[in-house]
């Protein structure tokens, strides 16, 4: 695909009309194309205006339900730039393929849903044993599940309904789905950030937002073997800190730690699962 | 104290959406309630336009609003408007529901049916008739028919550009281009700040 072709996808991307398999490519392009980032942001502001045309008030009872629901939903902590800084090896593993998992990305979402079937089917039983929950909460849950079953919705959608009705955001399953969304949003935010700095070395691009969150997109770098993996490091005066594993190089990687001014970002090949400290010379590096 | 509390309520009403979202992130339920009042109709309307089933749309809207409460801390006012953030979340949640609902083939067929059953400019003619939307409807009218259809089917029906191309029997490249130049025209006509 020529760059002129991919540039034309900005409209479809902002309209959420790119199929999952094309989102990654376009986001890699976004990392390198400031004009596209600005265009996408302006299109998203335009879709806000479009949405005015279909305004419709929900039933008044929904407000009561939602206000009651949020009292049992724990809020995410503030998103400090070091949010991922305390990620250990296993956490880093989780985040590897996530940055690219767009909300509407069917194949990846389905994979997750498949792996968590037991949790999902357990949810209604768990809901029934909740004591002291308001009657309408249970009703909403069973209605949601029945409806989901009747419509043959996928597991993730069914879970979404149940989780929404119960406020069960703490379930690990939903946490995973949520995290993927958040990651995708964070990648998009970095790429679209005003004043983001773009550094390109050998076809691999590093984009650093003013808040020091960074995204790495590579063209051509891969880990040589199945039992090896690319690991990203941020190296400052205190030495190298792991910024997570880079398992799927076809998609942009949100770094787990902030990239400070004057730091060096490097990629090394490490044994599967990653290392505490780099064990080989970098195959790629860029100075910020 | 009573006066201060009163002042606080007035503040909520006059606060920007961005301020409200930032306050929501700190656990301010009054700020969240004001956000709910401002956005529930836009969120529900958009979700229902895509999902169609009212009960499922209500459930999905509750999920969106609850998720808004949960993830408010992730909103960074320096990176964009609260409206974009909230409606992008709503649109993606609605699409999550419909893209799992049916196979791609089914949806292409339905897209074709929808297109035949429904005049192309239903949206532009105005599902909502308030004058405040006249500007947006007028901007939609100034698009070419293909631009308007492509944008409507993507944003209001949740179809991918490939599905839109199949439904309208137009080459993929043409649809991609029409979505983009249509959005450029809409943006410029509406004077959307970038």
Interface residues (C-beta under 8 A of the other chain):
Chain A: X5 X8 X9 X10 X11 X12 X14 X15 X16 X17 X18 X19 X38 X39 X41 X42 X43 X44 X45 X46 X47 X48 X49 X50 X51 X52 X53 X54 X55 X56 X57 X58 X59 X62 X63 X65 X66 X67 X69 X70 X73 X74 X75 X76 X77 X78 X79 X102 X103 X104 X106 X109 X110 X140 X143 X144 X147 X151 X152 X153 X154 X156 X157 X160 X161 X163 X164 X165 X167 X169 X178 X181 X182 X185 X186 X189 X192 X193 X194 X209 X210 X211
Chain B: X25 X27 X29 X32 X33 X36 X37 X40 X41 X42 X44 X45 X46 X48 X49 X53 X55 X56 X58 X59 X60 X61 X62 X63 X65 X66 X67 X69 X70 X71 X72 X73 X74 X76 X78 X79 X80 X81 X83 X84 X87 X88 X90 X91 X92 X93 X95 X96 X97 X99 X100 X101 X123 X126 X127 X128 X132 X133 X136 X137 X140 X151 X154 X155 X156 X158 X159 X160 X161 X162 X164 X173 X175 X176 X177 X178 X179 X180 X181 X182 X183 X184 X186 X187 X190 X192 X193 X194
